[in-house]
Amino acid sequence: MRISELSAQTGVPVPTIKYYLREGLLPEGERSAPTQAAYGETHVQRLRVIRALIAAGVSIAETRRVLEALDDPPADAHRLLGTAHAAITPPVDESLDLTAAQEAVAGLGWKPGMCDEAVLHDVARALQGLENAGFDLANGALPVYLKSMRDVADVEIAGVPAESVEAAVRYVVLGSVLVEPLLLALRRVAQQVASAERFGGADAQ
């Protein structure tokens, strides 16, 4: 198909497709003439992935890293998860003290060597942010967070497809990026439901 047809099928404007091509996010089409190229189903699927990532708030640079993980995944399934997380996790900050983070994630079953340093630093960064703001978690909140997150993780990892590396890569990488906004949105709904039940309100039943 021509680029105009690719645009019509995916709903992505032609200038945006050309931008993705220039940025190397979308592979070049097969040249049929010096100024024309043919595109196929792989381009349709890649565009849908790109749009989903960007719609979820992933930057162009992070999207490129996610796509690299899709195109060149590690052979080991556990390392695949680390690669997916590395694409969307801030880099290691050597100035952070990991002690509190390590104590916290021990409640998830963590042991040294099980996780990439970047995700531990991300926990440490979040805990430091709470401390800097003088914000204390609700009494008993952290154990609930840990149990809930471990339950979520167990379900998600059990659902990783085993029929092909490609299917596993797509599930792990996109699931890591696209499910987090859903989790956050559900948390906000749950908070408002719990608040209505506790405090009442004009619309509470």
Stockholm file with secondary structure:
# STOCKHOLM 1.0

chainA/1-205         MRISELSAQTGVPVPTIKYYLREGLLPEGERSAPTQAAYGETHVQRLRVIRALIAAGVSIAETRRVLEALDDPPADAHRLLGTAHAAITPPVDESLDLTAAQEAVAGLGWKPGMCDEAVLHDVARALQGLENAGFDLANGALPVYLKSMRDVADVEIAGVPAESVEAAVRYVVLGSVLVEPLLLALRRVAQQVASAERFGGADAQ
#=GR chainA/1-205 SS CCHHHHHHHHTCCHHHHHHHHHHTSSCCCEEEETTEEECCHHHHHHHHHHHHHHHTTCCHHHHHHHHHHHHSCCSSHHHHHHHHHHTTSCCCCTTSCCHHHHHHHGGGTCCTTSSCHHHHHHHHHHHHHHHHHTCCCCTTHHHHHHHHHHHHHHHHHHTSCCSCHHHHHHHHHHHHHHHHHHHHHHHHHHHHHHHHHHHCCTTCC
#=GC SS_cons         CCHHHHHHHHTCCHHHHHHHHHHTSSCCCEEEETTEEECCHHHHHHHHHHHHHHHTTCCHHHHHHHHHHHHSCCSSHHHHHHHHHHTTSCCCCTTSCCHHHHHHHGGGTCCTTSSCHHHHHHHHHHHHHHHHHTCCCCTTHHHHHHHHHHHHHHHHHHTSCCSCHHHHHHHHHHHHHHHHHHHHHHHHHHHHHHHHHHHCCTTCC
//
